[in-house]
Amino acid sequence: MARDQAVLAVTGVTKRFGGLVAVSDLSLVVSVGSVHGLIGPNGAGKSTTIGLISGFIRPDAGTITFGPHDMTRLAPSAIARLGVSRTFQQATPLSGLTVFENVLVGLHTRFGSGLAAVLARTPAFRREAQAMVEEAQRLLALFGLEALAGTDARNLTFGQLRFLEIARTIAMGPRILLLDEPAAGLNDLERQQLAALVHRFRGEGMGMLLVDHDVPFVFGLADRMTVMNFGSVIAAGDPDQVRRNPAVREAYLGEAAETEGAAWR
């Protein structure tokens, strides 16, 4: 898929849970090499949107495509193989595995050798296995986890678990990365490290849909913004346009607009 064709497009998507409309007629586009921020108050439909795009939730209406591929009814594994992967709000390591092994698991989608090659340990398989080890080591170093490679992942701090979750997802080789509250629970230094990584991945051509309650964090990274409230889009555009939108200030911040005004300057 050419770079100019690698576009994630959500078109007219609606999702109901009983009588509740969680997402209503949502449309947005995420291109490779860009960061699309998605913000809104609790219950706005942000995490439901991540679930819809990644295949964990099925829409009632609308379409979700990545380039020429219709992902609307695909399973999460099939969507990941197309190049669209997600992180989760709850960073949970694979039980009983080390930090290094957790990242290796993420690399499995890029492993091309068949069973016969694995059993015979062919030269091609050995080269591929070595490449996977080197890539896992590179990712651990990138996320500052190389010294913890042999540690049981369950023993990591909250921030380290968050970075491991993202590293394991990056290991899958996504063209589009769906980040669901990646800054939640991080301290200031960890937020700065995460922002630097987002900049790096964007520079390498990855597209990202960034969902987070940390409004200044999202504004500082996004090329384009979508704001939701009660399941519907109330504003979309570049960060400056959204920042000046009175409806956004009213609906998203409400009475807190004055005390949190720094986020909107």
C-alpha positions as a Markdown table, in Angstrom:
| # | Residue | x | y | z |
|---|---|---|---|---|
| 1 | Met | 0.0 | 0.0 | 0.0 |
| 2 | Ala | 1.5 | 3.3 | -1.1 |
| 3 | Arg | 2.0 | 6.0 | 1.5 |
| 4 | Asp | -0.7 | 8.3 | 0.0 |
| 5 | Gln | -3.2 | 5.3 | 0.1 |
| 6 | Ala | -2.5 | 4.3 | 3.7 |
| 7 | Val | -5.4 | 6.1 | 5.2 |
| 8 | Leu | -7.6 | 4.9 | 8.0 |
| 9 | Ala | -11.2 | 6.1 | 7.3 |
| 10 | Val | -14.1 | 5.9 | 9.7 |
| 11 | Thr | -17.3 | 6.9 | 7.9 |
| 12 | Gly | -20.7 | 7.4 | 9.4 |
| 13 | Val | -20.1 | 4.8 | 12.2 |
| 14 | Thr | -22.8 | 4.4 | 14.8 |
| 15 | Lys | -22.8 | 2.0 | 17.8 |
| 16 | Arg | -25.7 | 1.4 | 20.2 |
| 17 | Phe | -25.7 | -0.5 | 23.5 |
| 18 | Gly | -29.4 | -1.1 | 24.1 |
| 19 | Gly | -31.0 | 2.3 | 24.2 |
| 20 | Leu | -27.7 | 4.1 | 24.6 |
| 21 | Val | -26.1 | 5.6 | 21.5 |
| 22 | Ala | -22.4 | 5.3 | 22.4 |
| 23 | Val | -21.1 | 6.6 | 19.0 |
| 24 | Ser | -23.3 | 8.5 | 16.6 |
| 25 | Asp | -22.5 | 9.0 | 12.9 |
| 26 | Leu | -18.8 | 9.3 | 13.5 |
| 27 | Ser | -16.4 | 10.1 | 10.7 |
| 28 | Leu | -12.6 | 10.8 | 10.9 |
| 29 | Val | -9.5 | 10.1 | 9.0 |
| 30 | Val | -6.0 | 9.1 | 10.2 |
| 31 | Ser | -3.1 | 9.2 | 7.6 |
| 32 | Val | 0.3 | 7.6 | 8.0 |
| 33 | Gly | 2.9 | 10.0 | 9.3 |
| 34 | Ser | 0.3 | 12.0 | 11.3 |
| 35 | Val | -1.2 | 12.2 | 14.8 |
| 36 | His | -4.9 | 12.6 | 15.1 |
| 37 | Gly | -6.1 | 13.5 | 18.6 |
| 38 | Leu | -9.4 | 12.4 | 19.9 |
| 39 | Ile | -10.6 | 14.0 | 23.1 |
| 40 | Gly | -13.8 | 14.5 | 25.0 |
| 41 | Pro | -15.2 | 14.1 | 28.5 |
| 42 | Asn | -15.9 | 10.8 | 30.2 |
| 43 | Gly | -18.6 | 8.9 | 28.3 |
| 44 | Ala | -18.0 | 10.8 | 25.1 |
| 45 | Gly | -17.4 | 7.6 | 23.1 |
| 46 | Lys | -13.6 | 7.7 | 22.7 |
| 47 | Ser | -12.7 | 4.2 | 23.9 |
| 48 | Thr | -15.7 | 2.8 | 22.1 |
| 49 | Thr | -14.3 | 4.3 | 18.9 |
| 50 | Ile | -10.9 | 2.6 | 19.6 |
| 51 | Gly | -12.8 | -0.7 | 20.1 |
| 52 | Leu | -14.8 | -0.2 | 16.9 |
| 53 | Ile | -11.7 | 0.5 | 14.7 |
| 54 | Ser | -9.7 | -2.4 | 16.2 |
| 55 | Gly | -12.5 | -4.9 | 15.7 |
| 56 | Phe | -13.3 | -5.6 | 19.4 |
| 57 | Ile | -16.7 | -4.0 | 19.0 |
| 58 | Arg | -18.9 | -4.3 | 15.9 |
| 59 | Pro | -20.6 | -1.1 | 14.5 |
| 60 | Asp | -24.3 | -1.0 | 13.9 |
| 61 | Ala | -23.9 | 1.3 | 10.9 |
| 62 | Gly | -21.1 | 2.8 | 8.9 |
| 63 | Thr | -17.8 | 1.6 | 7.4 |
| 64 | Ile | -14.2 | 1.4 | 8.6 |
| 65 | Thr | -11.5 | 1.1 | 6.0 |
| 66 | Phe | -7.7 | 1.1 | 5.8 |
| 67 | Gly | -6.6 | 1.9 | 2.3 |
| 68 | Pro | -8.5 | -0.5 | -0.1 |
| 69 | His | -9.4 | -2.8 | 2.8 |
| 70 | Asp | -12.8 | -2.9 | 4.4 |
| 71 | Met | -12.2 | -3.7 | 8.1 |
| 72 | Thr | -15.8 | -3.1 | 9.3 |
| 73 | Arg | -16.5 | -6.8 | 10.1 |
| 74 | Leu | -13.0 | -8.2 | 10.5 |
| 75 | Ala | -11.7 | -9.8 | 13.6 |
| 76 | Pro | -9.0 | -8.0 | 15.7 |
| 77 | Ser | -6.3 | -10.4 | 14.5 |
| 78 | Ala | -7.1 | -9.7 | 10.8 |
| 79 | Ile | -7.1 | -6.0 | 11.4 |
| 80 | Ala | -3.7 | -6.2 | 13.1 |
| 81 | Arg | -2.3 | -8.1 | 10.1 |
| 82 | Leu | -3.5 | -5.3 | 7.9 |
| 83 | Gly | -1.4 | -2.9 | 9.9 |
| 84 | Val | -3.8 | -1.4 | 12.4 |
| 85 | Ser | -3.0 | -2.2 | 16.1 |
| 86 | Arg | -4.1 | -0.8 | 19.4 |
| 87 | Thr | -2.9 | -0.4 | 23.0 |
| 88 | Phe | -5.2 | -0.8 | 26.0 |
| 89 | Gln | -6.0 | 1.4 | 28.9 |
| 90 | Gln | -5.0 | -1.4 | 31.3 |
| 91 | Ala | -1.4 | -2.3 | 30.6 |
| 92 | Thr | -1.3 | -6.0 | 31.3 |
| 93 | Pro | 1.8 | -8.1 | 30.7 |
| 94 | Leu | 1.7 | -11.7 | 29.4 |
| 95 | Ser | 1.8 | -13.7 | 32.7 |
| 96 | Gly | 5.0 | -15.6 | 33.4 |
| 97 | Leu | 7.0 | -14.1 | 30.6 |
| 98 | Thr | 10.0 | -11.8 | 30.9 |
| 99 | Val | 10.0 | -8.2 | 29.5 |
| 100 | Phe | 12.0 | -9.5 | 26.5 |
| 101 | Glu | 9.6 | -12.4 | 25.8 |
| 102 | Asn | 6.6 | -10.0 | 26.0 |
| 103 | Val | 8.1 | -8.0 | 23.1 |
| 104 | Leu | 9.0 | -11.2 | 21.1 |
| 105 | Val | 5.3 | -12.2 | 21.3 |
| 106 | Gly | 4.4 | -8.9 | 19.6 |
| 107 | Leu | 6.8 | -9.8 | 16.8 |
| 108 | His | 5.0 | -13.0 | 15.9 |
| 109 | Thr | 2.8 | -11.3 | 13.3 |
| 110 | Arg | 6.0 | -10.5 | 11.3 |
| 111 | Phe | 7.4 | -14.0 | 11.4 |
| 112 | Gly | 7.2 | -15.6 | 8.0 |
| 113 | Ser | 8.7 | -19.0 | 8.4 |
| 114 | Gly | 6.4 | -22.0 | 8.1 |
| 115 | Leu | 6.2 | -24.9 | 10.5 |
| 116 | Ala | 8.5 | -27.0 | 8.3 |
| 117 | Ala | 11.2 | -24.4 | 8.3 |
| 118 | Val | 10.9 | -23.9 | 12.1 |
| 119 | Leu | 11.2 | -27.7 | 12.8 |
| 120 | Ala | 14.1 | -28.1 | 10.4 |
| 121 | Arg | 15.8 | -24.9 | 11.6 |
| 122 | Thr | 16.7 | -23.9 | 8.1 |
| 123 | Pro | 19.2 | -21.1 | 7.5 |
| 124 | Ala | 16.3 | -18.8 | 6.5 |
| 125 | Phe | 14.5 | -19.5 | 9.8 |
| 126 | Arg | 17.7 | -18.9 | 11.8 |
| 127 | Arg | 18.2 | -15.5 | 10.0 |
| 128 | Glu | 14.6 | -14.5 | 10.7 |
| 129 | Ala | 14.8 | -15.6 | 14.4 |
| 130 | Gln | 18.0 | -13.6 | 14.8 |
| 131 | Ala | 16.4 | -10.5 | 13.2 |
| 132 | Met | 13.5 | -10.8 | 15.6 |
| 133 | Val | 15.8 | -10.9 | 18.6 |
| 134 | Glu | 17.6 | -7.9 | 17.3 |
| 135 | Glu | 14.4 | -6.0 | 16.8 |
| 136 | Ala | 13.1 | -6.9 | 20.3 |
| 137 | Gln | 16.4 | -5.6 | 21.7 |
| 138 | Arg | 16.1 | -2.4 | 19.7 |
| 139 | Leu | 12.6 | -1.7 | 20.9 |
| 140 | Leu | 13.6 | -2.4 | 24.6 |
| 141 | Ala | 16.4 | 0.1 | 24.2 |
| 142 | Leu | 14.0 | 2.7 | 22.6 |
| 143 | Phe | 11.6 | 2.4 | 25.5 |
| 144 | Gly | 14.3 | 2.4 | 28.2 |
| 145 | Leu | 13.6 | -1.2 | 29.2 |
| 146 | Glu | 16.8 | -2.9 | 28.0 |
| 147 | Ala | 18.2 | -3.3 | 31.5 |
| 148 | Leu | 15.0 | -5.1 | 32.5 |
| 149 | Ala | 14.9 | -7.6 | 29.6 |
| 150 | Gly | 15.2 | -10.7 | 31.8 |
| 151 | Thr | 12.8 | -9.4 | 34.5 |
| 152 | Asp | 9.4 | -11.0 | 35.0 |
| 153 | Ala | 7.1 | -8.4 | 33.4 |
| 154 | Arg | 4.8 | -8.6 | 36.4 |
| 155 | Asn | 7.4 | -6.9 | 38.5 |
| 156 | Leu | 7.6 | -3.7 | 36.5 |
| 157 | Thr | 6.4 | -0.3 | 37.7 |
| 158 | Phe | 3.2 | 1.2 | 36.3 |
| 159 | Gly | 5.1 | 3.4 | 33.9 |
| 160 | Gln | 7.3 | 0.6 | 32.8 |
| 161 | Leu | 4.3 | -1.6 | 32.1 |
| 162 | Arg | 2.8 | 1.2 | 30.0 |
| 163 | Phe | 5.9 | 1.5 | 27.9 |
| 164 | Leu | 6.1 | -2.3 | 27.6 |
| 165 | Glu | 2.5 | -2.4 | 26.4 |
| 166 | Ile | 3.3 | 0.2 | 23.7 |
| 167 | Ala | 6.6 | -1.5 | 22.7 |
| 168 | Arg | 4.8 | -4.9 | 22.3 |
| 169 | Thr | 2.2 | -3.2 | 20.1 |
| 170 | Ile | 4.9 | -1.5 | 18.0 |
| 171 | Ala | 6.6 | -4.9 | 17.6 |
| 172 | Met | 3.6 | -5.9 | 15.5 |
| 173 | Gly | 4.7 | -3.4 | 12.9 |
| 174 | Pro | 1.6 | -1.3 | 12.6 |
| 175 | Arg | 1.1 | 1.4 | 10.0 |
| 176 | Ile | -1.6 | 2.9 | 12.1 |
| 177 | Leu | -1.3 | 2.8 | 16.0 |
| 178 | Leu | -4.4 | 3.4 | 18.2 |
| 179 | Leu | -3.3 | 4.7 | 21.5 |
| 180 | Asp | -5.9 | 4.5 | 24.2 |
| 181 | Glu | -5.0 | 6.7 | 27.2 |
| 182 | Pro | -1.3 | 6.1 | 26.9 |
| 183 | Ala | -0.3 | 8.9 | 29.3 |
| 184 | Ala | -2.7 | 7.9 | 32.1 |
| 185 | Gly | -0.8 | 7.3 | 35.3 |
| 186 | Leu | 2.5 | 8.5 | 34.0 |
| 187 | Asn | 4.6 | 11.0 | 35.8 |
| 188 | Asp | 5.9 | 14.2 | 34.1 |
| 189 | Leu | 9.2 | 12.7 | 33.0 |
| 190 | Glu | 7.4 | 9.6 | 31.6 |
| 191 | Arg | 5.0 | 11.9 | 29.7 |
| 192 | Gln | 7.9 | 13.7 | 28.2 |
| 193 | Gln | 9.5 | 10.4 | 27.1 |
| 194 | Leu | 6.2 | 9.2 | 25.6 |
| 195 | Ala | 5.8 | 12.5 | 23.7 |
| 196 | Ala | 9.3 | 12.1 | 22.3 |
| 197 | Leu | 8.4 | 8.5 | 21.2 |
| 198 | Val | 5.2 | 9.7 | 19.5 |
| 199 | His | 7.3 | 12.3 | 17.6 |
| 200 | Arg | 9.8 | 9.7 | 16.6 |
| 201 | Phe | 7.1 | 7.2 | 15.3 |
| 202 | Arg | 5.3 | 9.9 | 13.3 |
| 203 | Gly | 8.7 | 10.9 | 11.8 |
| 204 | Glu | 9.2 | 7.2 | 10.7 |
| 205 | Gly | 5.8 | 7.3 | 8.9 |
| 206 | Met | 3.5 | 5.8 | 11.4 |
| 207 | Gly | 0.0 | 7.2 | 11.8 |
| 208 | Met | -1.5 | 7.4 | 15.2 |
| 209 | Leu | -5.0 | 8.0 | 16.7 |
| 210 | Leu | -4.3 | 9.4 | 20.2 |
| 211 | Val | -7.0 | 9.2 | 22.8 |
| 212 | Asp | -6.2 | 10.8 | 26.2 |
| 213 | His | -7.7 | 12.8 | 29.0 |
| 214 | Asp | -4.5 | 14.9 | 29.2 |
| 215 | Val | -5.6 | 17.7 | 27.0 |
| 216 | Pro | -2.3 | 19.7 | 26.8 |
| 217 | Phe | -0.5 | 16.4 | 26.0 |
| 218 | Val | -2.8 | 15.7 | 23.0 |
| 219 | Phe | -2.8 | 19.3 | 21.8 |
| 220 | Gly | 1.0 | 19.3 | 21.9 |
| 221 | Leu | 1.2 | 16.3 | 19.6 |
| 222 | Ala | -1.8 | 16.3 | 17.3 |
| 223 | Asp | -1.8 | 17.4 | 13.7 |
| 224 | Arg | -5.6 | 17.2 | 13.6 |
| 225 | Met | -8.2 | 17.0 | 16.4 |
| 226 | Thr | -11.7 | 15.5 | 16.8 |
| 227 | Val | -13.7 | 16.3 | 19.8 |
| 228 | Met | -16.6 | 14.1 | 20.9 |
| 229 | Asn | -19.4 | 14.6 | 23.5 |
| 230 | Phe | -22.2 | 12.2 | 24.2 |
| 231 | Gly | -21.1 | 10.0 | 21.3 |
| 232 | Ser | -21.2 | 12.8 | 18.6 |
| 233 | Val | -18.5 | 14.9 | 17.1 |
| 234 | Ile | -18.8 | 18.5 | 18.2 |
| 235 | Ala | -15.7 | 19.9 | 16.5 |
| 236 | Ala | -12.9 | 18.8 | 14.2 |
| 237 | Gly | -10.0 | 20.5 | 12.6 |
| 238 | Asp | -6.4 | 21.5 | 13.3 |
| 239 | Pro | -5.5 | 22.1 | 17.0 |
| 240 | Asp | -5.8 | 25.9 | 16.7 |
| 241 | Gln | -9.3 | 25.7 | 15.2 |
| 242 | Val | -10.4 | 23.3 | 17.9 |
| 243 | Arg | -8.8 | 25.4 | 20.7 |
| 244 | Arg | -10.8 | 28.5 | 19.6 |
| 245 | Asn | -14.1 | 26.6 | 19.3 |
| 246 | Pro | -16.5 | 27.9 | 22.0 |
| 247 | Ala | -18.6 | 24.7 | 21.8 |
| 248 | Val | -15.5 | 22.7 | 22.7 |
| 249 | Arg | -14.7 | 24.9 | 25.7 |
| 250 | Glu | -18.2 | 24.7 | 26.9 |
| 251 | Ala | -18.9 | 21.0 | 26.4 |
| 252 | Tyr | -15.5 | 19.6 | 27.2 |
| 253 | Leu | -14.3 | 21.9 | 30.1 |
| 254 | Gly | -17.6 | 23.5 | 31.2 |
| 255 | Glu | -17.0 | 25.5 | 34.4 |
| 256 | Ala | -13.4 | 24.3 | 34.5 |
| 257 | Ala | -12.6 | 26.3 | 31.4 |
| 258 | Glu | -11.0 | 29.1 | 33.5 |
| 259 | Thr | -9.0 | 26.9 | 35.8 |
| 260 | Glu | -7.7 | 24.7 | 32.9 |
| 261 | Gly | -7.4 | 27.6 | 30.5 |
| 262 | Ala | -3.7 | 26.9 | 29.9 |
| 263 | Ala | -4.6 | 23.9 | 27.8 |
| 264 | Trp | -6.3 | 26.2 | 25.3 |
| 265 | Arg | -3.7 | 28.8 | 24.8 |
